[in-house]
Amino acid sequence: MKIRLTCVHHEALMIDCIVHDVPFPAYETFDHRQNLPRRFFLFFDKLFRAGRHNKELWSAAITRNKGRNNISFGTCIFEAHVRTTIQENYFAWMYQALANPKIIQILEKADDFKTEYDYDVLPDELACSCPLISHFPSSCEFRYNTARKGFEKVMITEQTEMEAVQLVQRQYLQNIVDKNKEKRRETLKILRTMVDDVRPRFQYYNREERNDFNLSAKRTFKLFLTTYKENVNETTTPPTKKRKKASPNTKKCRVSDEKLDIFKAVQIQILREKQSGLRLAWEKLYKQIVYSLVVNNADSDAATHKAEDFLLELEELDNNWRRSQLLVNNEIQELNDESLNIEEERIETI
Amino acid sequence: MEKFLCAVQNENGVENDMATLCKWVREDLFYVVIHDLKIENDQTMSEDGSLCASFVKCFLERENRSLIVNADIHGASDDEMKAYLKHLWTKGLSRESKGKGNIRKNLSMEKTAVYAAINDAFRSKSPQFLLDAT
């Protein structure tokens, strides 16, 4: 399989994992700020940042006073919201992406897409350690010092210590995956069968069929379902009686109790992390890493010319060529029309 | 309360300030209350609730006062300004204000935007030319 380097610019996690041949991260591993800083960085830098979708705030927090500021990236409740949303939609989004050849083209069969749940022993390279996916530096590791309430850097020069940190974190990750893999593998099995079934037909779907597809993705894979629209088993029929739409003024909550419980638990966990100083320490670490990256990029952009730039230029050239080719074609067409007119006129005069 | 009464009757001014309120709801309020998940007590949204109080407090501050553009309320006393801000809040909650000026609608829209953004970062809507397999 040959992939063009332009994918390097692309940041979507699923595609990145397929392109760089690493397993897609298990969602339970996104919750461990203290014990898995490398993995948490991936969640924070890709998914949380996307959810916050405030570029100005993000860049101000990173660059103002060289990252030494008190600007927070988001509130606890918002982080809990992002985490719950990911947990809720993890398999549904996966199914929607894999089944749609327009989103993920390079898949021959669903088995080619691997998640961390599929491995009994995790491979050496993971999404969070792949430099083309995560910006977390590979030359060092970080560990949390509870007494100092801060992250300590372990450099590559302290080889044995760094290896020890990596081993502990890897073991921690493996334990989380082992704990959940049996249940998730069952879901993945159903998902893959459905993908292989739908994928060849997907491009011929009309709007109604696509809506049905999205609904079936929700029904089968969305985690928390209690509303009458979604929580329909195959054996039961959906209620035919039209229900009155809930008024926004009623005190009834639209989301399920299960989701609320999970959300509450996540929020309490994040609040504890905030009180213990872990959250602040994390934000400090994140700002430090990303700020150094911004500075390095600014330096290297001026000095070097990267391979990806060259490819982009080629692409631009290609586009220009197409555009100019189009213009040339138009001109030729015009000339042909003109000569035809002249010919017609000549015939008429004869 | 003369200024307050004039300001309330100035439809254009109120409409512009409703836009400011909605901007605040989407950019600030949403990130401290994911309202759908806290609905058990809807009192928080009411005129006497904590959210309205934060809105009033925020826009009573000197640096934010200039964001309220209704000319008829400029130079008004704190009490008048407070009453005007509460009026905006109540209007934003009322059923008549559908679409742009509605607080609940704006919270919900922001929630959808966040959902879409995470979804894109998770699986991507990549254009075809980005990936190429042979």
Interface residues (C-beta under 8 A of the other chain):
Chain A: M1 K2 I3 R4 T6 C7 H9 H10 E11 A12 L13 M14 I15 V19 K46 L47 R49 A50 G51 H53 N54 G74 T75 I77 F78 A80 H81 V82 T85 I86 N89 W93 M94 Q96 A97 K102 I103 I104 Q105 I106 P248 N249 T250 K251 K252 C253 R254 V255 K259 L260 F263 E315
Chain B: E27 F30 Y31 V32 V33 I34 D36 L37 I39 E40 N41 D42 R104 A113 V114 Y115 A117 I118 N119 D120 A121 F122 R123 S124 K125 S126 Q128 F129 L130 L131 D132 A133 T134
